[in-house]
C-alpha cells in the first residue's frame, strides 16, 4: 500500500476589504476620496454589506406576498415593543430642539448657500430624491457640505455673481443619504474573499459625510445628523443603528451622538413605526411623513390587486383623504408616545416670482397644508422654496408660540386600524388631463434628472424622484387594470404612446436636451409588462454610469 502523503501549503492572508475609485477625478475630489475615508467606507461595506442585501431580499419577498393577497398588518411578534409604555427615544440633539420649519434641497454650492441663508431651522441636505446621482453631484455635494460646515463655502456663477453665507444663524444640517436600494457604480468594493461589486449609495453617502464632518459638526455645537430614506422594516432600522454604533466607535465619539430622523414613506413601514423607533432609540430624533414616496409605495405594492386599489388623478390624492389622514395621525401619535419629533411633509406648490397669481395660490395652498399639520400635532414641517418659509413659520408659530415643539400632545384620540391604512378608495375618476399630466411630468422630470437636476420646478410644482415615481407607476397601473378616462377612453399602451409623442412635440427642445433618452426610460418603467421597483435604478444603470 502506498503511504499517504501530505501537501504543505503556505498560509495565505485574506486581502483587506477595499474601495476603488473608478469614476473620473476632478479638482478637489481627493479631499473627499482620501485613503482614510475610503478605508472607513470599505469597512462599512465589509461589516454591513451582506445584511444590506438580506434586507433588500426581504423587500422583494414582502412585495411578492402583498401582490398575492397578504396585506401588511401590525406584527404579532413585536407586540411587546408596542405594549411596553416605558421606553423612549434619544430625542433632539444640539441644534435640533426646534424644527418648526425645515427646507429641503440638493447640495450643489448655490443651493447649499441659499438653504443656509434661508432662515429655516433645519436644512435637509439631500443626496437622495432631490439629487440626480451623477458622480459629479455625489462628490461635489460632499465638497459643498465640507466647506459649509467649516465656514469656507462660496460660489461664483458663470455671470460672475458671487454667493456667500451671510446669515448669522444658519439651519442645522441634517443630511439624507441614498436609500438602501441604490448603488454607487463609480466606487467598487472588494471584500475579503476577493469579490468585487458596486458600492452601496447609502454607505458611500453616509460614510464620506460622517468621516469628514462628524468631529467638526460637534465642535460647531451641532452633530452628525441624518434623514434615513425608504425604510420598509424595523430590521432595516436595526441595520442603520448598527452602522451608527460602529461609526461612532470608529472615530471615537460617544455612543448616541448621531441622530437620525426616519422618513415613513413606504406602506410596510407605516405598520412598524414604533418598532423602527425602538431599534433606533439610542440614535433617533423623530419620524417624518414622506407623503409622496408613501403614495408611490401604495401604488407599487398594490398595483396588481384590482380596481379597489387604483388611485385617481395624482392631484386628487391629497393629505385630507382618509387613508392619508390615518397615516399622518398615527405618525404623530406614535412619535409623541415615545418622545420623538413628528415632522410633516413637503407641499409641492411653489411660488413663481414672475406670476403673482401663481404665487398667491401657492402661499394659500401651503398655508392650509401647514395649518393642518400644526393643528394635528406635528412639531415641524418641510418646504422646498425659501419664499415659503415665512408662510409655514407663521402657521407653526401660531400653534407652538415660544415652545420648541409639542411632543407633550399625545393624540390619545387617534385610533388607527390596519384597514384604515389600506382603504385607499377616493371615489374620483381618472381624467384625460390627469393621464397627460403624469406622462408629461414624468418625461420632463426624467429629462432634467439625466442632465443632473434632481429637484425641478414643473408647472409650478416642485417635482423630485418621488413625484415622478407616482406619475409613472399610476400610468403602469391604469394600463394593467384596464382603466378608462372619465370620457370612456381606454388607457392602453397605444394611448400612452400618443401622449409621449405629444409631450416630445410640445417640449422646448435644445441641442443638448435628453428628451429622447427620457422617453426611452419612461417606456421602460411605465409601458413594459414588468414593473421596475424604482425608475432611478433603470435610468442610473442605463445612462448616468455610461455618461460620466
C-alpha positions as CSV (number, residue, x, y, z in Angstrom):
1,X,0.0,0.0,0.0
2,X,1.4,3.4,-0.9
3,X,1.7,5.5,2.2
4,X,-0.4,8.7,2.2
5,X,1.4,11.9,1.7
6,X,0.6,15.4,3.0
7,X,1.0,18.5,1.0
8,X,2.1,21.6,3.0
9,X,0.5,24.8,1.8
10,X,1.9,28.2,2.9
11,X,-0.7,30.1,4.9
12,X,-2.5,32.8,3.0
13,X,-3.7,36.1,4.3
14,X,-7.1,37.3,3.2
15,X,-7.0,40.6,1.3
16,X,-8.2,43.6,3.3
17,X,-11.5,44.9,2.1
18,X,-11.0,47.9,-0.2
19,X,-12.9,50.5,-2.1
20,X,-11.5,51.5,-5.5
21,X,-12.4,54.8,-7.3
22,X,-13.4,54.1,-10.9
23,X,-15.0,57.4,-11.6
24,X,-13.1,60.3,-13.0
25,X,-11.2,62.6,-10.7
26,X,-11.7,66.3,-10.9
27,X,-10.2,69.2,-8.8
28,X,-10.5,68.7,-5.0
29,X,-12.1,65.2,-5.3
30,X,-9.0,64.0,-3.4
31,X,-10.2,66.0,-0.4
32,X,-13.2,63.7,-0.1
33,X,-11.8,60.5,-1.6
34,X,-8.9,60.3,0.9
35,X,-7.3,56.9,1.6
36,X,-8.6,57.1,5.2
37,X,-12.1,57.9,4.2
38,X,-12.2,55.1,1.6
39,X,-10.8,52.7,4.2
40,X,-13.7,53.6,6.5
41,X,-16.3,53.2,3.7
42,X,-14.7,49.8,2.9
43,X,-15.1,48.7,6.5
44,X,-18.7,49.7,6.5
45,X,-19.3,47.6,3.4
46,X,-17.4,44.6,4.8
47,X,-19.4,44.7,8.1
48,X,-22.8,45.6,6.8
49,X,-23.0,45.0,3.0
50,X,-24.2,41.4,3.4
51,X,-27.0,42.4,5.7
52,X,-28.0,45.2,3.3
53,X,-28.5,42.6,0.6
54,X,-30.5,40.4,3.0
55,X,-32.8,43.4,3.8
56,X,-33.3,44.1,0.1
57,X,-34.3,40.4,-0.4
58,X,-36.8,40.8,2.4
59,X,-38.3,43.7,0.5
60,X,-38.8,41.6,-2.6
61,X,-40.4,38.8,-0.6
62,X,-42.8,41.3,1.1
63,X,-43.8,42.8,-2.2
64,X,-44.5,39.4,-3.6
65,X,-46.6,38.5,-0.6
66,X,-48.7,41.7,-0.8
67,X,-49.1,41.2,-4.5
68,X,-50.5,37.7,-3.8
69,X,-53.1,38.9,-1.3
70,X,-51.3,39.0,2.0
71,X,-52.0,42.5,3.3
72,X,-49.5,44.1,5.7
73,X,-50.5,44.2,9.3
74,X,-49.2,45.2,12.7
75,X,-46.8,42.5,13.7
76,X,-47.7,39.9,16.4
77,X,-44.0,39.1,17.1
78,X,-43.3,42.7,18.1
79,X,-46.4,43.4,20.0
80,X,-44.4,43.5,23.2
81,X,-42.5,46.6,21.9
82,X,-45.7,48.4,21.2
83,X,-47.2,47.4,24.6
84,X,-44.2,48.5,26.7
85,X,-45.0,52.0,27.7
86,X,-41.6,52.7,29.3
87,X,-39.1,53.1,26.6
88,X,-38.3,56.4,24.8
89,X,-36.0,57.6,22.0
90,X,-32.9,59.7,22.5
91,X,-34.7,62.8,21.1
92,X,-33.3,66.0,19.8
93,X,-29.5,66.5,19.7
94,X,-27.9,70.0,20.0
95,X,-29.4,72.3,17.3
96,X,-32.5,70.0,16.7
97,X,-34.6,71.2,19.6
98,X,-36.8,73.4,17.4
99,X,-37.6,72.1,13.9
100,X,-40.7,74.0,13.1
101,X,-39.6,74.7,9.5
102,X,-37.1,72.7,7.5
103,X,-36.0,73.5,4.0
104,X,-35.1,70.7,1.6
105,X,-32.9,70.7,-1.4
106,X,-29.8,69.4,-3.2
107,X,-26.3,70.0,-2.1
108,X,-24.7,71.9,-5.0
109,X,-22.9,75.1,-3.8
110,X,-25.5,77.6,-4.8
111,X,-28.4,75.6,-3.3
112,X,-26.3,75.0,-0.2
113,X,-25.7,78.7,0.3
114,X,-29.4,79.5,-0.4
115,X,-30.5,77.0,2.2
116,X,-28.1,78.2,4.8
117,X,-29.3,81.8,4.3
118,X,-33.0,80.8,4.2
119,X,-34.0,81.4,7.8
120,X,-35.2,77.8,8.2
121,X,-34.4,76.0,11.5
122,X,-33.1,72.9,9.7
123,X,-31.8,72.2,6.2
124,X,-32.3,68.7,4.8
125,X,-29.1,68.4,2.7
126,X,-30.5,65.9,0.2
127,X,-28.2,63.4,-1.6
128,X,-31.3,61.3,-2.3
129,X,-34.5,62.2,-4.2
130,X,-33.6,65.8,-4.8
131,X,-30.2,64.9,-6.2
132,X,-29.5,63.3,-9.5
133,X,-26.7,60.9,-8.5
134,X,-24.2,61.8,-11.2
135,X,-20.6,61.2,-10.0
136,X,-20.1,65.0,-10.1
137,X,-23.2,65.6,-7.9
138,X,-22.2,62.9,-5.4
139,X,-18.7,64.1,-4.8
140,X,-19.1,67.8,-5.3
141,X,-22.2,67.7,-3.0
142,X,-19.8,66.3,-0.3
143,X,-17.4,69.1,-1.0
144,X,-20.2,71.7,-0.6
145,X,-21.1,70.2,2.8
146,X,-17.5,70.0,3.9
147,X,-16.9,73.7,3.1
148,X,-20.2,74.9,4.5
149,X,-19.6,73.1,7.8
150,X,-16.2,74.8,8.1
151,X,-17.5,78.2,7.1
152,X,-15.5,78.2,3.8
153,X,-18.2,77.9,1.2
154,X,-18.7,80.5,-1.6
155,X,-19.8,80.2,-5.2
156,X,-19.4,82.3,-8.3
157,X,-21.7,81.6,-11.3
158,X,-20.9,81.9,-14.9
159,X,-22.1,85.5,-15.0
160,X,-19.7,86.5,-12.2
161,X,-22.3,86.7,-9.4
162,X,-20.9,85.5,-6.1
163,X,-22.9,83.8,-3.4
164,X,-21.8,83.6,0.2
165,X,-23.3,82.5,3.5
166,X,-24.4,85.7,5.3
167,X,-26.9,84.5,7.8
168,X,-26.0,85.0,11.5
169,X,-27.9,81.8,12.4
170,X,-27.8,79.0,9.9
171,X,-30.0,76.0,9.9
172,X,-28.9,72.8,11.5
173,X,-27.8,70.4,8.7
174,X,-29.5,67.0,8.5
175,X,-28.0,65.1,5.6
176,X,-30.1,62.5,3.7
177,X,-28.0,59.7,2.1
178,X,-29.4,57.5,-0.6
179,X,-31.7,54.6,0.2
180,X,-30.5,51.0,0.7
181,X,-31.6,50.0,-2.8
182,X,-29.3,52.4,-4.7
183,X,-25.7,51.6,-5.7
184,X,-22.7,53.8,-6.4
185,X,-21.1,52.4,-9.6
186,X,-18.2,54.8,-9.6
187,X,-16.8,53.2,-6.4
188,X,-16.1,49.4,-6.4
189,X,-15.9,47.4,-3.2
190,X,-13.8,44.3,-3.0
191,X,-14.5,42.1,0.0
192,X,-12.1,39.7,1.9
193,X,-13.0,36.9,-0.5
194,X,-11.9,39.0,-3.5
195,X,-15.4,39.5,-4.7
196,X,-15.9,42.9,-6.4
197,X,-19.2,44.8,-6.6
198,X,-20.6,48.3,-6.9
199,X,-20.6,50.2,-3.7
200,X,-23.8,51.0,-1.7
201,X,-25.0,54.5,-2.3
202,X,-26.2,54.6,1.3
203,X,-22.9,53.6,2.8
204,X,-20.9,55.9,0.5
205,X,-23.0,59.0,1.2
206,X,-23.2,58.4,4.9
207,X,-19.6,57.2,5.2
208,X,-17.9,60.1,3.4
209,X,-20.0,62.8,5.1
210,X,-19.7,61.3,8.6
211,X,-15.9,60.6,8.3
212,X,-15.0,64.1,7.2
213,X,-17.5,66.1,9.2
214,X,-18.6,64.4,12.5
215,X,-16.0,66.0,14.7
216,X,-16.3,69.4,13.1
217,X,-20.1,69.4,13.5
218,X,-19.7,68.5,17.2
219,X,-17.2,71.4,17.5
220,X,-19.7,73.7,15.9
221,X,-22.3,72.8,18.6
222,X,-24.4,70.6,16.4
223,X,-23.7,67.0,15.4
224,X,-23.8,64.3,12.7
225,X,-27.5,64.1,11.9
226,X,-29.2,62.1,9.1
227,X,-32.5,61.6,7.4
228,X,-33.0,58.0,6.6
229,X,-35.0,57.2,3.5
230,X,-37.1,54.4,2.1
231,X,-37.0,52.1,5.1
232,X,-39.5,49.3,5.0
233,X,-39.0,47.4,8.3
234,X,-37.6,47.6,11.8
235,X,-34.9,45.2,10.7
236,X,-33.7,47.8,8.2
237,X,-33.7,50.4,11.0
238,X,-31.7,48.0,13.2
239,X,-29.1,47.8,10.4
240,X,-28.8,51.6,10.3
241,X,-28.5,51.6,14.1
242,X,-25.6,49.2,14.0
243,X,-23.9,51.3,11.3
244,X,-24.2,54.3,13.6
245,X,-22.9,52.5,16.6
246,X,-19.9,51.1,14.7
247,X,-19.1,54.5,13.2
248,X,-19.2,56.3,16.5
249,X,-16.7,53.8,17.9
250,X,-14.5,54.1,14.7
251,X,-13.9,57.8,15.1
252,X,-14.1,57.9,18.9
253,X,-17.2,59.9,19.7
254,X,-19.8,59.0,22.3
255,X,-22.5,56.4,21.6
256,X,-25.7,58.2,20.7
257,X,-24.0,61.3,19.2
258,X,-25.6,60.5,15.8
259,X,-29.2,61.5,15.5
260,X,-31.5,60.1,12.8
261,X,-34.9,61.1,11.6
262,X,-36.6,58.3,9.7
263,X,-38.9,59.0,6.7
264,X,-42.0,56.9,7.0
265,X,-42.5,56.8,3.2
266,X,-43.3,53.2,2.5
267,X,-46.5,51.3,3.3
268,X,-44.8,48.5,5.2
269,X,-43.0,51.0,7.4
270,X,-46.3,52.6,8.4
271,X,-47.1,49.3,10.2
272,X,-43.8,49.3,12.1
273,X,-43.4,52.9,13.2
274,X,-42.9,52.0,16.9
275,X,-40.6,49.1,16.1
276,X,-38.5,51.4,13.9
277,X,-38.2,53.9,16.7
278,X,-37.3,51.2,19.2
279,X,-34.5,49.8,17.1
280,X,-33.0,53.3,16.6
281,X,-33.9,54.5,20.1
282,X,-30.3,55.4,21.1
283,X,-29.9,57.5,17.9
284,X,-33.4,58.6,17.0
285,X,-34.8,62.1,16.9
286,X,-38.1,61.5,15.1
287,X,-40.1,60.5,12.1
288,X,-41.1,62.4,9.0
289,X,-44.3,61.9,6.9
290,X,-42.8,61.3,3.5
291,X,-46.0,61.8,1.7
292,X,-45.0,61.4,-2.0
293,X,-43.0,58.2,-1.7
294,X,-45.7,56.9,0.6
295,X,-48.3,57.2,-2.2
296,X,-45.8,55.7,-4.6
297,X,-45.3,52.7,-2.2
298,X,-49.0,52.1,-2.1
299,X,-49.3,52.0,-5.8
300,X,-46.2,49.8,-6.2
301,X,-47.4,47.2,-3.7
302,X,-51.0,47.1,-4.8
303,X,-50.5,47.7,-8.5
304,X,-51.9,44.3,-9.4
305,X,-54.6,43.8,-6.8
306,X,-57.5,45.0,-8.7
307,X,-59.7,48.1,-9.2
308,X,-60.2,48.6,-5.5
309,X,-56.6,49.8,-5.2
310,X,-56.5,52.1,-8.2
311,X,-56.0,55.7,-7.4
312,X,-57.4,58.6,-9.5
313,X,-55.5,61.6,-10.8
314,X,-52.4,62.4,-8.8
315,X,-53.8,65.8,-7.9
316,X,-56.8,64.1,-6.2
317,X,-54.6,62.2,-3.7
318,X,-54.4,64.9,-1.1
319,X,-53.4,64.9,2.5
320,X,-57.0,65.1,3.5
321,X,-58.2,61.9,2.0
322,X,-59.0,59.3,4.8
323,X,-56.1,56.9,4.3
324,X,-53.5,59.7,4.2
325,X,-55.1,61.2,7.4
326,X,-54.8,57.9,9.1
327,X,-51.2,57.6,8.2
328,X,-50.2,61.0,9.4
329,X,-52.2,61.0,12.6
330,X,-50.8,57.6,13.5
331,X,-47.3,59.0,12.9
332,X,-47.9,61.9,15.3
333,X,-49.4,59.7,18.0
334,X,-46.5,57.2,17.7
335,X,-43.8,59.8,17.8
336,X,-45.1,61.7,20.8
337,X,-45.8,58.5,22.7
338,X,-42.0,57.8,22.5
339,X,-40.6,61.3,22.9
340,X,-39.8,61.7,19.2
341,X,-40.5,64.6,16.9
342,X,-43.1,64.3,14.2
343,X,-42.1,66.3,11.1
344,X,-44.6,67.0,8.4
345,X,-44.1,66.6,4.7
346,X,-43.5,68.8,1.7
347,X,-46.3,70.6,-0.1
348,X,-45.4,70.6,-3.8
349,X,-46.7,74.1,-4.5
350,X,-44.0,76.7,-5.1
351,X,-44.2,80.4,-5.9
352,X,-43.4,81.9,-9.2
353,X,-41.8,85.3,-8.9
354,X,-42.8,86.2,-12.4
355,X,-46.5,85.3,-11.9
356,X,-48.2,86.9,-8.9
357,X,-51.4,84.8,-9.3
358,X,-49.4,81.6,-9.1
359,X,-47.5,82.8,-6.1
360,X,-50.7,83.8,-4.3
361,X,-52.2,80.4,-4.9
362,X,-49.0,78.7,-3.7
363,X,-49.0,80.7,-0.5
364,X,-52.7,79.9,0.1
365,X,-52.2,76.1,-0.5
366,X,-49.0,75.9,1.6
367,X,-50.6,77.9,4.5
368,X,-53.6,75.5,4.5
369,X,-51.3,72.5,4.5
370,X,-49.1,73.7,7.3
371,X,-52.1,74.9,9.4
372,X,-53.4,71.4,9.2
373,X,-50.1,69.8,10.2
374,X,-49.5,72.2,13.1
375,X,-53.1,71.6,14.3
376,X,-52.7,67.8,14.1
377,X,-49.7,67.9,16.4
378,X,-46.7,67.9,14.1
379,X,-43.6,69.6,15.6
380,X,-42.3,70.9,12.3
381,X,-42.7,70.7,8.5
382,X,-40.9,70.9,5.2
383,X,-40.8,73.5,2.5
384,X,-38.9,73.4,-0.8
385,X,-38.5,77.1,-1.5
386,X,-37.1,79.9,0.7
387,X,-40.1,82.2,-0.1
388,X,-42.4,79.7,1.6
389,X,-40.6,79.7,5.0
390,X,-42.5,82.8,6.4
391,X,-45.8,81.2,5.5
392,X,-45.0,77.9,7.1
393,X,-43.4,79.5,10.1
394,X,-46.5,81.6,10.8
395,X,-48.7,78.6,10.9
396,X,-46.4,76.7,13.3
397,X,-45.7,79.9,15.4
398,X,-49.5,80.2,15.8
399,X,-49.7,76.8,17.5
400,X,-46.3,76.5,19.2
401,X,-45.7,80.0,20.3
402,X,-42.5,80.1,22.3
403,X,-42.5,76.3,22.8
404,X,-39.9,74.5,20.6
405,X,-42.2,71.6,19.9
406,X,-45.5,69.9,21.0
407,X,-44.3,66.4,21.9
408,X,-46.4,66.7,25.0
409,X,-49.6,66.4,22.8
410,X,-50.2,62.7,23.0
411,X,-53.1,62.4,20.5
412,X,-54.9,59.8,22.6
413,X,-58.0,60.5,20.4
414,X,-56.3,58.7,17.4
415,X,-57.2,55.1,16.9
416,X,-55.9,53.7,13.5
417,X,-56.6,50.2,12.3
418,X,-54.8,48.3,9.6
419,X,-57.9,48.7,7.5
420,X,-57.8,52.5,7.8
421,X,-54.3,52.5,6.2
422,X,-55.3,50.2,3.4
423,X,-58.7,51.7,2.4
424,X,-57.4,53.8,-0.5
425,X,-60.8,54.5,-2.1
426,X,-61.3,58.1,-3.0
427,X,-64.2,58.0,-5.4
428,X,-62.8,60.3,-8.1
429,X,-62.3,59.4,-11.8
430,X,-59.1,59.2,-13.9
431,X,-59.3,62.1,-16.3
432,X,-57.6,62.6,-19.7
433,X,-55.9,65.6,-18.3
434,X,-54.6,63.6,-15.4
435,X,-53.1,60.9,-17.6
436,X,-51.4,63.5,-19.8
437,X,-50.1,65.4,-16.8
438,X,-48.5,62.2,-15.5
439,X,-46.8,61.4,-18.8
440,X,-45.7,65.0,-19.2
441,X,-44.3,65.4,-15.7
442,X,-42.5,62.1,-15.7
443,X,-40.8,62.6,-19.0
444,X,-39.8,66.2,-18.3
445,X,-38.5,65.3,-14.8
446,X,-36.5,62.3,-16.1
447,X,-35.0,64.6,-18.8
448,X,-33.8,67.0,-16.2
449,X,-32.6,64.2,-14.0
450,X,-30.5,62.8,-16.8
451,X,-28.9,66.3,-17.1
452,X,-28.0,66.2,-13.4
453,X,-31.0,68.0,-11.8
454,X,-32.9,66.2,-9.1
455,X,-35.4,68.9,-7.9
456,X,-37.2,70.5,-10.8
457,X,-40.0,73.1,-11.0
458,X,-42.6,71.9,-13.5
459,X,-46.0,73.6,-13.9
460,X,-45.5,75.5,-10.7
461,X,-44.9,72.3,-8.6
462,X,-41.7,71.1,-7.2
463,X,-41.0,67.6,-8.7
464,X,-38.5,65.2,-7.4
465,X,-37.9,61.5,-7.9
466,X,-40.8,60.6,-5.6
467,X,-43.4,62.6,-7.5
468,X,-42.1,61.2,-10.8
469,X,-42.4,57.7,-9.4
470,X,-46.1,58.3,-8.7
471,X,-46.7,59.6,-12.2
472,X,-45.1,56.6,-14.0
473,X,-46.5,54.0,-11.6
474,X,-50.0,55.3,-12.0
475,X,-49.7,55.0,-15.8
476,X,-48.5,51.4,-15.4
477,X,-51.3,50.5,-13.1
478,X,-54.0,52.2,-15.2
479,X,-52.9,50.2,-18.2
480,X,-52.7,46.9,-16.4
481,X,-56.0,47.4,-14.5
482,X,-57.8,48.3,-17.8
483,X,-58.8,51.7,-16.6
484,X,-60.6,54.3,-18.8
485,X,-60.6,58.0,-18.6
486,X,-63.7,59.9,-17.4
487,X,-64.8,60.3,-21.0
488,X,-64.6,56.5,-21.6
489,X,-61.2,56.3,-23.4
490,X,-59.3,53.1,-22.6
491,X,-55.9,53.7,-21.1
492,X,-53.7,51.5,-23.3
493,X,-50.1,51.4,-24.3
494,X,-51.0,52.9,-27.7
495,X,-52.9,55.7,-26.0
496,X,-49.8,56.5,-23.8
497,X,-47.5,56.3,-26.9
498,X,-49.7,59.0,-28.4
499,X,-49.2,61.2,-25.3
500,X,-45.4,60.6,-25.4
501,X,-45.4,61.9,-28.9
502,X,-47.4,64.9,-27.8
503,X,-45.0,65.6,-25.0
504,X,-42.0,65.4,-27.2
505,X,-43.6,67.6,-29.8
506,X,-44.6,70.3,-27.3
507,X,-41.3,70.3,-25.3
508,X,-38.9,73.2,-25.5
509,X,-36.2,71.3,-27.3
510,X,-32.5,72.2,-27.3
511,X,-29.5,70.6,-28.9
512,X,-28.2,69.2,-25.7
513,X,-31.5,68.0,-24.2
514,X,-32.2,64.4,-23.1
515,X,-35.8,64.1,-24.1
516,X,-35.4,61.1,-26.4
517,X,-33.5,59.3,-23.6
518,X,-36.1,60.3,-21.1
519,X,-38.9,58.9,-23.3
520,X,-36.9,55.7,-23.5
521,X,-36.7,55.4,-19.8
522,X,-40.4,56.3,-19.4
523,X,-41.3,53.5,-21.8
524,X,-39.2,51.0,-19.8
525,X,-40.7,51.9,-16.4
526,X,-44.3,52.6,-17.4
527,X,-45.1,50.6,-20.5
528,X,-43.3,47.3,-20.2
529,X,-45.0,44.2,-18.8
530,X,-42.7,44.0,-15.8
531,X,-42.7,46.8,-13.2
532,X,-39.3,48.1,-12.2
533,X,-39.2,48.8,-8.5
534,X,-37.6,52.3,-9.0
535,X,-37.3,54.3,-12.2
536,X,-34.0,55.7,-10.9
537,X,-32.4,52.2,-10.9
538,X,-33.3,51.8,-14.6
539,X,-32.1,55.3,-15.6
540,X,-29.0,55.2,-13.5
541,X,-27.7,51.9,-14.9
542,X,-28.6,52.9,-18.5
543,X,-27.4,56.5,-18.7
544,X,-25.6,58.0,-15.7
545,X,-22.9,55.4,-15.3
546,X,-22.2,55.3,-19.0
547,X,-22.0,59.1,-19.5
548,X,-19.9,60.1,-16.5
